[in-house]
C-alpha cells in the first residue's frame, strides 16, 4: 500500500482512525470498548501515525504564508505555559495537564492539519464521525431506556467520569449531526431522505445525555455549516433560507417535545434546559467570575499553569477549571497567555475565514461542521489540555494547506 491509494483504502483507513482518535473518549463508553486491555486512544494513534506518514511523503504540500502567525503563536503559547508552570502552586493538576499540552497538543494539531488538507481523507473522516455519533447516541439511549448507565460505568462509581463522558458523547453526536446536515444540503434525490433521517436521529439522540452545549453545538453545525456551503456556492438566498428553516425546525421540534406529557423527565437535555433554574447553581458563571477575579489579582503573569483550582479554593483537582479557554489562558498564563491564545486560536479562525473561499465549498463546510461544536465546547467546558481542541485548530488551519499529487 502506498500514499497513492489515498482516494481509496489509505484515505478510508486514515479517516476512520482519525475519527476514532478524536472521539475516543466517547467510544470508550460503548459496551465492550470500555474494557479493552489497551487504551483506545493509544491504539488509534499507533494505527494512524504510519498512515499519516505515508500520506505526508506521498503528497506535495503547499503551505500558504498566512499559516505562520497562528502556528508560531501556538508554539509560543505552549512554551509560555511550560514556563508558567514554574510559579504554579499546583502539583497534581500541573503534572497531569502539562504533558497533555506539550506532547498531545502539537501532535493533534499536526494530525488535524494533514487530515483536513487531504480532501479524500477528510470525507472519510467526516463520514466516520457520523457513524460514531449514531453508535454513541444509540448506546446512550439504550442505557437510559434499560435503566443501565453505559457511559462511565455503574451509577455512583465515578460521578466526574460520568459527567465528562456524557459531554463527550454529546459532542460526538453534535459533530455527526453537522456533517449529516452538510450531506443533506449537498445531496440530491433519495439520498437526501437518508441524510434527513440520520440528522433527525442524531437530533433526537443529543437530547438524551443532558449536555446543553452539545444541543447548541448541533444547532450551530446543522445550521451554520450547510449555510456556509450554499453561500460559498453563490447561493446567498438559499443560505439565509436554510438558517431560517433550521431555526424554525429546531424551535418547533422543542416546542412539540415540551408539549408531550412526561417528555422532559425522559430527556435529560430538555430537563436541564427548561427545568426550574432555582434548582441548579450556575457553576460556570461562578467559575468565570473567579477566573476574572484571580486574573486581576495575579496580573500580569497569572497564577501559573494549573494553579487556578487551588487559588479558587477547590483544591488541587482538575475538574473545576475555568471552563473557558480564554479565561483559563488569562487566569493561569496572565496577559501573555491570553494574547498568545488569541493569536493562536483566534488567528486560526481568521485564517479559516480568509481561506475558505479558496477551497472546495464541501471541504470548508465539513470542517465547519466538525469544528463549530468543538469551539463552543472550548468556551463553556474543557481546559487547554483537551486534545480535541488542538485537532480542531489543525482542521481550521488546514484550509490554508493544499495537498497535491507528487509527480516522480
Secondary structure, 3 states (H helix, E strand, C coil): CCHHHHHHHHHHHHHHHHHHHHCHHHHCCCCCHHHCCCCHHHHHHHHHHHHHHHHHHCEEEEECCCHHHHHHHHHHHHHHHHHHHHHCCCCHHHHHHHHHHHHHHHHHHHHHHHHHHCHHHHHHHHHHHHHHHHHHHHHHHHHHHCCCCCCCCCCCCCHHHHHHHHHHHHHHHHHHHHHHHHHHHHCCCHHHHHHHHHHHHHHHHCCCCCCHHHHHHHHHHHHHHHHHHHHHCCCHHHHHHHHHHHHHHHHHHHHHHHHCCCHHHHCHHHHHHHCCHHHCCCHHHHHHHHHHHHHHHCCCCCCCCCCHHHHCCCCCCCCCCCCCHHHHHHHHHHHHHHHHHHHHHHHHHHHHHHHCCCCCHHHHHHHHHHHHHHHHHHHHCCCCCCHHHHHHHHHHHHHHEEEEECCC
